[in-house]
Amino acid sequence: MKNKILLLAFLSTVTLTAFTTYGSWRIAEDYAIKFSGSGATGTFSDLQGTIIFNPNSLGTSKIAVSVAANTISTGNSIQDKHARGKNWFDVEKHPQIKFTSKQFIKAEKGYKVLGELEMHGVTKELAIPFTFTNSPSGGIFEGKVNVNRYDFGIKGPIMAVTVARDFEVTLRVPVTR
């Protein structure tokens, strides 16, 4: 009986430690969402949402985040105005870009989150490979993924042929406990 109580106490401590060490994370202010492709590079800001991540319990991990589409910044105010307009992101009609996870899996180098990206009124399945570096005060999620703007109906005006269809999106999201 004494051994069962000790075992139960040990398992409770391990479980409690796992969920207090990992679990729900707050997005730190120094995150970066960058995109780059031929003809346009820039960033998005106003990242909001929920991140629950435990590398020891991927089945309980979840991400539901969004960015305001009107925060696109290319470093060129005229280009930003066009990007927010009806021919590109149409931010009045589609104000948010959202990602919601469905599943996390262990990958060769880090992890992969499978989910749905909603942009410009279109929702598509997307797999984002990422790494997670844990630290005493939080951690950092880092990943890269390619996104084809045509998949989301973002075709632009006739002169948009000078802008790439595929963009590399680089994510660096520091989090705190």
C-alpha positions as CSV (number, residue, x, y, z in Angstrom):
1,M,0.0,0.0,0.0
2,K,2.8,2.4,0.9
3,N,4.5,1.7,-2.5
4,K,1.3,2.5,-4.3
5,I,0.9,5.8,-2.5
6,L,4.5,6.7,-3.3
7,L,4.1,5.7,-6.9
8,L,0.9,7.8,-7.2
9,A,2.6,10.8,-5.6
10,F,5.5,10.4,-8.0
11,L,3.3,10.2,-11.0
12,S,1.2,13.2,-9.9
13,T,4.4,15.3,-9.4
14,V,5.7,14.3,-12.9
15,T,2.3,15.1,-14.5
16,L,2.0,18.4,-12.7
17,T,5.6,19.3,-13.6
18,A,5.0,18.5,-17.3
19,F,1.9,20.7,-17.4
20,T,3.5,23.6,-15.5
21,T,6.7,23.5,-17.5
22,Y,4.8,23.5,-20.8
23,G,1.3,24.3,-21.6
24,S,-0.3,27.6,-22.3
25,W,2.0,30.3,-23.7
26,R,1.6,34.1,-24.0
27,I,2.9,35.6,-27.3
28,A,5.8,38.0,-26.5
29,E,5.9,41.4,-28.2
30,D,9.1,40.8,-30.1
31,Y,7.7,38.2,-32.5
32,A,8.3,38.4,-36.3
33,I,6.2,37.4,-39.2
34,K,8.1,38.0,-42.4
35,F,7.3,37.2,-46.0
36,S,9.5,37.3,-49.1
37,G,9.1,36.6,-52.7
38,S,10.1,38.1,-56.0
39,G,8.6,41.6,-56.2
40,A,7.5,42.0,-52.6
41,T,8.9,41.5,-49.1
42,G,7.6,42.7,-45.8
43,T,6.0,41.9,-42.4
44,F,2.7,41.5,-40.7
45,S,2.0,42.5,-37.1
46,D,-0.8,42.4,-34.5
47,L,-0.4,38.7,-33.8
48,Q,-3.1,37.5,-31.4
49,G,-4.3,34.1,-30.2
50,T,-3.8,31.0,-28.1
51,I,-0.8,28.7,-28.1
52,I,-0.9,25.6,-26.0
53,F,2.1,23.4,-26.7
54,N,3.6,20.5,-24.8
55,P,6.3,18.5,-26.7
56,N,5.6,15.6,-24.3
57,S,1.9,15.6,-25.2
58,L,1.4,16.7,-28.8
59,G,-2.2,15.5,-28.8
60,T,-3.2,18.2,-26.3
61,S,-1.3,21.0,-28.1
62,K,-3.3,23.6,-30.0
63,I,-2.7,26.9,-31.8
64,A,-5.4,29.4,-32.9
65,V,-3.8,32.7,-34.0
66,S,-4.6,35.6,-36.2
67,V,-2.9,38.7,-37.6
68,A,-4.7,41.8,-38.9
69,A,-4.3,41.9,-42.7
70,N,-4.1,45.7,-42.7
71,T,-0.8,45.5,-40.8
72,I,1.1,44.5,-43.9
73,S,4.2,46.5,-44.2
74,T,6.6,46.4,-47.2
75,G,8.6,49.5,-46.4
76,N,6.8,51.4,-49.1
77,S,3.6,53.3,-48.2
78,I,2.2,53.2,-51.8
79,Q,2.9,49.5,-52.1
80,D,1.2,48.9,-48.6
81,K,-1.9,50.9,-49.7
82,H,-2.2,48.7,-52.9
83,A,-1.6,45.5,-50.8
84,R,-4.5,46.4,-48.5
85,G,-6.8,47.2,-51.5
86,K,-9.4,45.2,-53.3
87,N,-6.9,43.8,-55.9
88,W,-4.8,42.2,-53.2
89,F,-5.7,41.4,-49.6
90,D,-9.0,43.4,-49.6
91,V,-8.6,44.1,-45.9
92,E,-12.0,45.7,-45.5
93,K,-13.7,42.5,-46.6
94,H,-11.1,40.1,-45.2
95,P,-9.6,41.8,-42.1
96,Q,-7.9,38.7,-40.5
97,I,-5.5,36.1,-41.5
98,K,-6.0,33.0,-39.3
99,F,-4.3,29.8,-38.6
100,T,-5.9,27.0,-36.5
101,S,-4.1,23.8,-35.8
102,K,-5.5,20.3,-36.2
103,Q,-2.6,18.1,-35.3
104,F,1.0,18.3,-34.1
105,I,3.6,15.7,-35.1
106,K,7.2,15.1,-34.2
107,A,9.4,15.7,-37.3
108,E,13.0,14.8,-38.1
109,K,14.1,18.3,-37.1
110,G,11.6,19.6,-34.6
111,Y,7.9,19.4,-35.2
112,K,5.2,20.0,-37.7
113,V,1.8,21.5,-37.1
114,L,-1.0,20.6,-39.5
115,G,-3.9,23.0,-39.7
116,E,-6.0,25.4,-41.7
117,L,-4.8,28.8,-43.0
118,E,-7.6,31.2,-43.7
119,M,-6.7,34.2,-45.8
120,H,-8.7,36.4,-48.2
121,G,-11.8,34.4,-47.5
122,V,-10.3,31.1,-48.5
123,T,-9.3,28.3,-46.1
124,K,-6.6,25.8,-47.1
125,E,-4.8,23.0,-45.3
126,L,-1.2,23.9,-44.4
127,A,1.7,22.1,-42.7
128,I,4.2,24.3,-40.9
129,P,7.5,22.8,-39.9
130,F,8.9,24.4,-36.7
131,T,11.3,24.2,-33.9
132,F,10.7,25.0,-30.3
133,T,13.4,26.1,-27.9
134,N,12.4,26.0,-24.3
135,S,13.9,28.4,-21.7
136,P,13.3,29.1,-18.0
137,S,11.1,32.1,-18.8
138,G,9.4,30.8,-21.9
139,G,10.5,29.7,-25.3
140,I,10.8,30.4,-29.0
141,F,8.8,28.9,-31.9
142,E,10.6,29.3,-35.3
143,G,9.3,28.0,-38.7
144,K,9.2,28.6,-42.4
145,V,6.5,27.7,-44.9
146,N,5.8,28.5,-48.5
147,V,2.4,30.0,-49.4
148,N,1.1,30.4,-52.9
149,R,-1.1,33.6,-53.0
150,Y,-3.1,32.2,-56.0
151,D,-4.3,29.3,-53.7
152,F,-6.0,32.0,-51.7
153,G,-7.4,34.0,-54.6
154,I,-4.9,36.8,-54.2
155,K,-4.1,37.5,-57.9
156,G,-3.7,41.3,-57.9
157,P,-4.1,43.6,-61.0
158,I,-2.8,42.8,-64.5
159,M,0.6,44.2,-63.6
160,A,0.9,41.7,-60.7
161,V,2.9,39.3,-63.0
162,T,6.0,41.0,-61.6
163,V,5.1,39.7,-58.1
164,A,5.8,36.1,-57.2
165,R,3.0,33.6,-56.7
166,D,5.0,31.8,-54.0
167,F,6.1,33.5,-50.8
168,E,8.3,32.2,-48.1
169,V,6.8,33.1,-44.7
170,T,9.3,33.1,-41.8
171,L,7.9,32.9,-38.2
172,R,9.8,33.7,-35.0
173,V,7.4,33.7,-32.0
174,P,8.9,34.1,-28.6
175,V,6.5,33.1,-25.8
176,T,6.4,33.5,-22.1
177,R,4.7,31.4,-19.4
